[in-house]
Amino acid sequence: MCESNKIDFTRRAFGGDFSFGAATSAYQIEGTWNAGGKGMSNWDYFTQMKPGGVADASNGCVAVDHYNMFKVYMLQQFSAL
């Protein structure tokens, strides 16, 4: 990389009053759009009915599947697995 193209993304590159943040959503984590009484969200509808609307045609039907994996996560947390 050319020296002139380097970008400083360290903490010092931001002002002292800058606050970093992070966010997530149920859509990104839960998966299982049609279980437990859930229905289609706007994003479920959009990604399933208009797959060309997302560049790689991905959707949240499974996501990281926390909905189904919750018990496994809990067992791992308590060293039972």
URPE-V131219 format. One line per field, one symbol per residue. ss: DSSP state (H for helix, E for strand, C for the rest). psi: psi as a letter, one per 30 degrees, with the letter a starting at -180 (. if undefined). burial: + if it has 24 or more other ideal C-beta (glycine too) atoms within 12 Angstrom, else -. Layout:
BEGIN
ss->???
psi->???
burial->???
END
This chain:
BEGIN
ss->CCHHHCCCCCHHHCCCCCCCCCCCCHHHHCCCCCCCCCCCCHHHHHHHHCHHHCCCCCCCCCCCCHHHHHHHHHHHHCCCC
psi->kkeffkkjgleffllfgkklllllleefeeaifglggkakleeeeefefifffkeggllgeebgheefgeeeeeeeeghf.
burial->--------------------------+--++++----------+--+-----------+++-+---+--------------
END
